[in-house]
Amino acid sequence: MKFYKDHYDVIIVGGGLSGLSSALMLADKGKDVLVLERHNLPGGLATSFVRGGVEIEATLHEMMSIGDPGKRLKVGQFFDDMGVNIDWLEVPEAYHASLPGLEVTLHPGYERFAKEVDAAVPGSYQKVYDLLMLCDRVCNSMNELGIHPMSKPAMLLKHTDFVKTAGYSAQEVIDTFDLPQKAIDLMSPYWIYVGAPLSTLPFTIYAFLMADYIGSGSKVPKKLSHEMSMKMFARAEEMGVQIELKQPVEKILVKDGKAYGVRTKRGDEIHGDYVICSAYPNKVYTSMIEPAGEVPAGAIKAVNGRKIGVTAFTVFLLLDKTAEELGIKDYNVFKGDTMDTDAIFENYKTLGPYNYITTICLNLANPTCTPEGTCILSITALPRVDGWLKVGADEVDKVKHDIARSMVEEMSKYYGVNLLDHALEVIIETPMTVAHYTGMWNGCVYGYMHDMKDHVVARLQTADAEHFIKHLEFGSAHQLTGNGMGPQVTNGRKAAKYVLDSMAEEAK
Ligand SMILES: Cc1cc2nc3c(=O)[nH]c(=O)nc-3n(C[C@H](O)[C@H](O)[C@H](O)COP(=O)(O)OP(=O)(O)OC[C@H]3O[C@@H](n4cnc5c(N)ncnc54)[C@H](O)[C@@H]3O)c2cc1C
């Protein structure tokens, strides 16, 4: 029996959230789809691992764009529409900010959030609320324009705030509100979820982040992020998608400027009309196109012109007491020596100690995620690759243990308890771990950095010009909407839409 069909409509390289979303959407439109995943599990970074008999979430802190039943946001709606039924749990608060002179817990809901900031910084309510409302309007425009692109004059009339703020950084727009610095600090912690300082982060992205997380709150799947991966995988197979694990793709086959298939590491040559690829364009254009002479010069230039985003460093502690017993009260603590995001971004170039970390206690949203009487704490920093590229193989162990120790000591001081005294398991996830398990370029989990020259609005404008090879489309964190699990669903859908539109156009 032959393992593969002679031909597929679409071959998808990578079964992470983006690849699986493309597969679901294409199968829903009746296309014949093959997904090839290099790992022995689907989901990419949406995964978990087992230590001491306990399944531990590997990455997810919180999912954006889900919403409640009946009031679903776009990612939640896509899961519902595709018949992927996730058991969502509410994250109890937005975050606790532990910053110089500030210990403040903030909750979702614009009014509640503004009141809580006002309680810490009296007199700031109205300006905070107005800024949140601006974020809300810009976010609504982004959601609408993403689905119904419109002419420039129509946009000018209908989406005035979006147009007005599109050319400015988050810092520039926030400064126009003349807020006390402490209030700005309390509204800045989420910057880490996009990994770009406020001075270069487009306001559009900041607005989306704030409106989505503060406006609607966030969720986590009861059976960890792997629940999304496994249920998407199962549903895609049910819809007729062929998914093969442990099948790394080494080459994308191209002839006369058009992709026509792939070659796996095992040596199978598989043909299809279109290829959607999750591997970074850096990797694709430098080593995956066969023959190499088919790589257009413009492709390498475009890739080199982009800045690689941040990577991730996490220490997981499985602890021998409950969160309550250990005095852990908040789901999500953003802790920093400073909230100057430029200074933090500089510090992230080093090998630590990192001056801004985020800590999740998943049990506070998902009480039964670890055995009774225990809890799990994950402490994360998002360093840049600069420092890590200089670490030799013989130094990795020392470097990672030094960084991990400093992060655990910092949080031990914060909770007033020596966390290592209670650790049943300590697991360290480094940029190398990420690169090893997902093949992400330099272990970069966030794709290319959003800055004023390269962000969702600019990327929309250059998208057509960047189809260097016909019938080859990219999905994943390096694409239009950037990093995050919710945005990967959107990136995967965008890639599938491109393929469907292109098929329809060529059939005319
Ligand atoms: C510590 C940490 C915390 C995070 N927290 C959050 C959070 O709270 N909320 C959030 O939304 N996001 C979070 N993220 C980010 C989020 O996990 C990623 O942005 C997102 O999962 C990336 O999905 P992807 O589909 O782009 O890539 P991946 O998940 O890497 O999927 C790509 C897939 O393609 C496969 N692949 C690559 N090359 C090949 C090849 N040649 N052949 C076959 N298969 C291939 C890989 O094995 C992988 O399965 C976090 C990330 C980390 C590391």
The ligand as a Gaussian input file, in Angstrom:
#p B3LYP/6-31G(d) Opt

LIG

0 1
 C        7.328000      30.047000      27.404000
 C        6.313000      30.500000      26.395000
 C        5.129000      31.082000      26.833000
 C        4.171000      31.481000      25.910000
 N        2.990000      32.000000      26.380000
 C        2.014000      32.310000      25.513000
 C        0.751000      32.756000      25.995000
 O        0.517000      32.878000      27.177000
 N       -0.209000      33.058000      25.092000
 C       -0.009000      32.919000      23.759000
 O       -0.936000      33.183000      22.987000
 N        1.192000      32.516000      23.267000
 C        2.203000      32.202000      24.111000
 N        3.415000      31.784000      23.635000
 C        3.703000      31.894000      22.186000
 C        3.067000      30.813000      21.373000
 O        3.342000      29.574000      21.973000
 C        3.602000      30.812000      19.950000
 O        3.580000      32.114000      19.388000
 C        2.768000      29.940000      19.047000
 O        2.422000      28.730000      19.677000
 C        3.551000      29.639000      17.818000
 O        2.785000      28.781000      17.017000
 P        3.261000      28.458000      15.544000
 O        2.213000      27.636000      14.890000
 O        3.687000      29.710000      14.884000
 O        4.632000      27.686000      15.731000
 P        4.967000      26.305000      16.395000
 O        4.152000      26.081000      17.581000
 O        6.454000      26.246000      16.543000
 O        4.535000      25.297000      15.274000
 C        5.333000      25.065000      14.149000
 C        5.291000      23.585000      13.877000
 O        5.947000      23.331000      12.640000
 C        6.770000      22.192000      12.811000
 N        7.825000      22.276000      11.803000
 C        8.743000      23.278000      11.662000
 N        9.561000      23.000000      10.629000
 C        9.132000      21.825000      10.106000
 C        9.580000      21.031000       9.020000
 N       10.630000      21.380000       8.262000
 N        8.920000      19.879000       8.756000
 C        7.844000      19.496000       9.507000
 N        7.399000      20.208000      10.558000
 C        8.035000      21.367000      10.845000
 C        7.271000      22.281000      14.239000
 O        7.700000      21.052000      14.739000
 C        6.007000      22.792000      14.947000
 O        5.184000      21.748000      15.364000
 C        4.405000      31.344000      24.526000
 C        5.589000      30.755000      24.080000
 C        6.541000      30.323000      25.006000
 C        7.771000      29.649000      24.506000

